[in-house]
Protein backbone atom coordinates (compact mmCIF):
# COMPACT_ATOMS: atom_id res chain seq x y z
CA UNK A 1 0.00 0.00 0.00
CA UNK A 2 1.49 3.33 -0.99
CA UNK A 3 1.76 6.32 1.31
CA UNK A 4 -1.19 8.19 -0.22
CA UNK A 5 -3.48 5.18 0.25
CA UNK A 6 -2.29 4.76 3.83
CA UNK A 7 -2.96 8.42 4.63
CA UNK A 8 -6.38 8.22 2.99
CA UNK A 9 -7.30 5.11 4.99
CA UNK A 10 -6.05 6.67 8.24
CA UNK A 11 -8.01 9.88 7.58
CA UNK A 12 -11.18 7.93 6.78
CA UNK A 13 -10.92 5.84 9.95
CA UNK A 14 -10.11 8.86 12.11
CA UNK A 15 -13.02 10.87 10.68
CA UNK A 16 -15.35 7.94 11.28
CA UNK A 17 -14.29 7.79 14.92
CA UNK A 18 -13.89 11.53 15.47
CA UNK A 19 -16.78 11.76 17.92
CA UNK A 20 -15.25 9.01 20.06
CA UNK A 21 -11.80 10.60 19.83
CA UNK A 22 -13.26 13.86 21.13
CA UNK A 23 -15.06 12.07 23.96
CA UNK A 24 -11.84 10.26 24.87
CA UNK A 25 -9.88 13.52 25.07
CA UNK A 26 -12.64 15.08 27.18
CA UNK A 27 -12.55 12.08 29.51
CA UNK A 28 -9.13 13.27 30.67
CA UNK A 29 -9.78 17.01 30.84
CA UNK A 30 -12.27 19.70 29.87
CA UNK A 31 -11.23 21.62 26.75
CA UNK A 32 -12.38 24.26 24.33
CA UNK A 33 -12.78 23.52 20.64
CA UNK A 34 -9.43 24.85 19.48
CA UNK A 35 -7.64 22.71 22.09
CA UNK A 36 -9.40 19.65 20.69
CA UNK A 37 -8.50 20.57 17.12
CA UNK A 38 -4.83 20.97 18.13
CA UNK A 39 -4.74 17.68 20.09
CA UNK A 40 -6.28 15.77 17.19
CA UNK A 41 -3.79 17.28 14.74
CA UNK A 42 -0.82 16.47 17.01
CA UNK A 43 -2.10 13.03 18.01
CA UNK A 44 -3.26 11.80 14.60
CA UNK A 45 -1.45 14.01 12.10
CA UNK A 46 -4.78 14.96 10.54
CA UNK A 47 -6.10 18.50 10.40
CA UNK A 48 -9.83 18.68 11.07
CA UNK A 49 -10.82 22.30 11.04
CA UNK A 50 -13.45 24.24 12.95
CA UNK A 51 -16.09 23.47 10.29
CA UNK A 52 -15.77 19.78 11.19
CA UNK A 53 -15.14 19.88 14.93
CA UNK A 54 -17.57 22.57 16.15
CA UNK A 55 -20.71 21.09 14.55
CA UNK A 56 -19.72 17.70 15.97
CA UNK A 57 -19.32 19.23 19.44
CA UNK A 58 -22.80 20.74 19.05
CA UNK A 59 -24.22 17.34 18.11
CA UNK A 60 -22.47 15.64 21.05
CA UNK A 61 -23.91 18.31 23.34
CA UNK A 62 -27.41 17.87 21.88
CA UNK A 63 -27.15 14.11 22.54
CA UNK A 64 -26.11 14.84 26.12
CA UNK A 65 -22.61 13.35 25.82
CA UNK A 66 -20.86 16.65 26.57
CA UNK A 67 -21.87 19.87 28.27
CA UNK A 68 -20.39 23.29 27.77
CA UNK A 69 -19.90 26.45 29.79
CA UNK A 70 -18.47 29.77 28.74
CA UNK A 71 -15.11 30.58 30.31
CA UNK A 72 -14.95 34.35 30.60
CA UNK A 73 -11.73 34.39 32.66
CA UNK A 74 -9.37 34.66 29.69
CA UNK A 75 -9.05 37.71 27.45
CA UNK A 76 -11.09 35.84 24.84
CA UNK A 77 -14.28 34.03 25.96
CA UNK A 78 -14.16 30.33 25.18
CA UNK A 79 -16.76 27.59 25.33
CA UNK A 80 -15.29 24.76 27.40
CA UNK A 81 -16.62 21.23 26.92
CA UNK A 82 -16.83 18.53 29.60
CA UNK A 83 -17.72 14.86 29.27
CA UNK A 84 -21.03 13.88 30.90
CA UNK A 85 -21.94 10.54 32.50
CA UNK A 86 -23.88 9.63 29.35
CA UNK A 87 -20.77 10.50 27.34
CA UNK A 88 -18.67 8.20 29.54
CA UNK A 89 -21.21 5.41 29.04
CA UNK A 90 -21.23 5.72 25.26
CA UNK A 91 -17.43 5.97 25.21
CA UNK A 92 -17.07 2.77 27.27
CA UNK A 93 -19.61 0.97 25.09
CA UNK A 94 -17.84 2.06 21.90
CA UNK A 95 -14.40 1.10 23.21
CA UNK A 96 -15.72 -2.36 24.13
CA UNK A 97 -17.37 -2.69 20.72
CA UNK A 98 -14.18 -1.71 18.89
CA UNK A 99 -12.15 -4.19 20.95
CA UNK A 100 -14.69 -6.91 20.09
CA UNK A 101 -14.49 -6.06 16.38
CA UNK A 102 -10.67 -6.06 16.42
CA UNK A 103 -10.51 -9.42 18.21
CA UNK A 104 -12.91 -10.94 15.70
CA UNK A 105 -10.96 -9.52 12.77
CA UNK A 106 -7.72 -10.92 14.19
CA UNK A 107 -9.33 -14.32 14.78
CA UNK A 108 -10.74 -14.32 11.22
CA UNK A 109 -7.35 -13.30 9.77
CA UNK A 110 -5.63 -16.14 11.65
CA UNK A 111 -8.20 -18.62 10.35
CA UNK A 112 -7.67 -17.40 6.78
CA UNK A 113 -3.89 -17.64 7.13
CA UNK A 114 -4.09 -21.14 8.60
CA UNK A 115 -6.44 -22.26 5.83
CA UNK A 116 -4.11 -20.82 3.21
CA UNK A 117 -1.15 -22.71 4.67
CA UNK A 118 -3.04 -25.99 4.39
CA UNK A 119 -3.81 -25.47 0.69
CA UNK A 120 -0.45 -24.21 -0.55
CA UNK A 121 3.17 -25.20 -0.32
CA UNK A 122 4.28 -21.58 0.16
CA UNK A 123 5.27 -20.36 3.61
CA UNK A 124 2.55 -18.72 5.67
CA UNK A 125 2.64 -14.98 6.12
CA UNK A 126 2.77 -14.02 9.80
CA UNK A 127 0.48 -11.12 10.65
CA UNK A 128 0.58 -9.47 14.05
CA UNK A 129 -2.25 -7.09 14.85
CA UNK A 130 -2.51 -5.18 18.09
CA UNK A 131 -5.99 -3.76 18.52
C-alpha positions as CSV (number, residue, x, y, z in Angstrom):
1,X,0.0,0.0,0.0
2,X,1.5,3.3,-1.0
3,X,1.8,6.3,1.3
4,X,-1.2,8.2,-0.2
5,X,-3.5,5.2,0.3
6,X,-2.3,4.8,3.8
7,X,-3.0,8.4,4.6
8,X,-6.4,8.2,3.0
9,X,-7.3,5.1,5.0
10,X,-6.1,6.7,8.2
11,X,-8.0,9.9,7.6
12,X,-11.2,7.9,6.8
13,X,-10.9,5.8,10.0
14,X,-10.1,8.9,12.1
15,X,-13.0,10.9,10.7
16,X,-15.4,7.9,11.3
17,X,-14.3,7.8,14.9
18,X,-13.9,11.5,15.5
19,X,-16.8,11.8,17.9
20,X,-15.3,9.0,20.1
21,X,-11.8,10.6,19.8
22,X,-13.3,13.9,21.1
23,X,-15.1,12.1,24.0
24,X,-11.8,10.3,24.9
25,X,-9.9,13.5,25.1
26,X,-12.6,15.1,27.2
27,X,-12.5,12.1,29.5
28,X,-9.1,13.3,30.7
29,X,-9.8,17.0,30.8
30,X,-12.3,19.7,29.9
31,X,-11.2,21.6,26.8
32,X,-12.4,24.3,24.3
33,X,-12.8,23.5,20.6
34,X,-9.4,24.8,19.5
35,X,-7.6,22.7,22.1
36,X,-9.4,19.6,20.7
37,X,-8.5,20.6,17.1
38,X,-4.8,21.0,18.1
39,X,-4.7,17.7,20.1
40,X,-6.3,15.8,17.2
41,X,-3.8,17.3,14.7
42,X,-0.8,16.5,17.0
43,X,-2.1,13.0,18.0
44,X,-3.3,11.8,14.6
45,X,-1.4,14.0,12.1
46,X,-4.8,15.0,10.5
47,X,-6.1,18.5,10.4
48,X,-9.8,18.7,11.1
49,X,-10.8,22.3,11.0
50,X,-13.5,24.2,12.9
51,X,-16.1,23.5,10.3
52,X,-15.8,19.8,11.2
53,X,-15.1,19.9,14.9
54,X,-17.6,22.6,16.1
55,X,-20.7,21.1,14.5
56,X,-19.7,17.7,16.0
57,X,-19.3,19.2,19.4
58,X,-22.8,20.7,19.0
59,X,-24.2,17.3,18.1
60,X,-22.5,15.6,21.0
61,X,-23.9,18.3,23.3
62,X,-27.4,17.9,21.9
63,X,-27.2,14.1,22.5
64,X,-26.1,14.8,26.1
65,X,-22.6,13.4,25.8
66,X,-20.9,16.6,26.6
67,X,-21.9,19.9,28.3
68,X,-20.4,23.3,27.8
69,X,-19.9,26.4,29.8
70,X,-18.5,29.8,28.7
71,X,-15.1,30.6,30.3
72,X,-14.9,34.4,30.6
73,X,-11.7,34.4,32.7
74,X,-9.4,34.7,29.7
75,X,-9.1,37.7,27.4
76,X,-11.1,35.8,24.8
77,X,-14.3,34.0,26.0
78,X,-14.2,30.3,25.2
79,X,-16.8,27.6,25.3
80,X,-15.3,24.8,27.4
81,X,-16.6,21.2,26.9
82,X,-16.8,18.5,29.6
83,X,-17.7,14.9,29.3
84,X,-21.0,13.9,30.9
85,X,-21.9,10.5,32.5
86,X,-23.9,9.6,29.4
87,X,-20.8,10.5,27.3
88,X,-18.7,8.2,29.5
89,X,-21.2,5.4,29.0
90,X,-21.2,5.7,25.3
91,X,-17.4,6.0,25.2
92,X,-17.1,2.8,27.3
93,X,-19.6,1.0,25.1
94,X,-17.8,2.1,21.9
95,X,-14.4,1.1,23.2
96,X,-15.7,-2.4,24.1
97,X,-17.4,-2.7,20.7
98,X,-14.2,-1.7,18.9
99,X,-12.2,-4.2,20.9
100,X,-14.7,-6.9,20.1
101,X,-14.5,-6.1,16.4
102,X,-10.7,-6.1,16.4
103,X,-10.5,-9.4,18.2
104,X,-12.9,-10.9,15.7
105,X,-11.0,-9.5,12.8
106,X,-7.7,-10.9,14.2
107,X,-9.3,-14.3,14.8
108,X,-10.7,-14.3,11.2
109,X,-7.4,-13.3,9.8
110,X,-5.6,-16.1,11.6
111,X,-8.2,-18.6,10.3
112,X,-7.7,-17.4,6.8
113,X,-3.9,-17.6,7.1
114,X,-4.1,-21.1,8.6
115,X,-6.4,-22.3,5.8
116,X,-4.1,-20.8,3.2
117,X,-1.1,-22.7,4.7
118,X,-3.0,-26.0,4.4
119,X,-3.8,-25.5,0.7
120,X,-0.4,-24.2,-0.6
121,X,3.2,-25.2,-0.3
122,X,4.3,-21.6,0.2
123,X,5.3,-20.4,3.6
124,X,2.5,-18.7,5.7
125,X,2.6,-15.0,6.1
126,X,2.8,-14.0,9.8
127,X,0.5,-11.1,10.7
128,X,0.6,-9.5,14.1
129,X,-2.2,-7.1,14.8
130,X,-2.5,-5.2,18.1
131,X,-6.0,-3.8,18.5
